Structure formats: C-alpha cells, structure tokens
Amino acid sequence: MTTLEPKAGERVMDVRVTDDAISVYLYDGRTITVPLAWYPRLLHATPAQRSNWRITGAGYRIHWPDVDEDLSAQGLLRGAPAPHTAAKAA
C-alpha cells in the first residue's frame, strides 16, 4: 500500500468553525466544509477553544491545543470523520 503525498495546493490557508460546521480554506482555492458533529472534541468545546487553532505539519494539519484535536487536509478531503472512541468526560 502506498501513501499519497499531499500536494502544495492542499496546504491550509484559513479555518472557520461555527456551531454546526468546520470550513477549511486551502491555498488551491478549495473550501472543505464538514459537520462539526464528526469531531466530538470540537463539538463539545467552547467557542473560545474552537477559535484557538494553529496550522501545523508544514501547513497540512490543523491543531486545537485546548482540546488536543488534530485534523489533516488529506483526511478532510477524504471525508474522514474522527474514529469512534469513548468520549472523554466533559
């Protein structure tokens, strides 16, 4: 099995999180919008925690330090929700 390398245009430019969705803006002009419900840590985070994100992984990943959540542009492009695991106590 081979792993596809991310393309330069798939780098994250900006992120917006609402009460319902996460929108990730890529340098190639695409916008990926997915339901916030796919990522329980972000769903249950406060608006301040959701707005505290940074781009990591050479521009291909997003990290929310307050809730220890990481998303990749490749995963979002594949439509991959968070794995089903036992939710942490709030």
Buried (B, 14 or more C-beta within 10 A) or exposed (E): EEEEEBBEEBBBBEBBBEEEEBBBBBBEEBEBEBEBEBBBBBBEBEEEBBEBBEBBBEBBBBBBEBBEBBBBBBBBBEEEEBEEEEEEEE
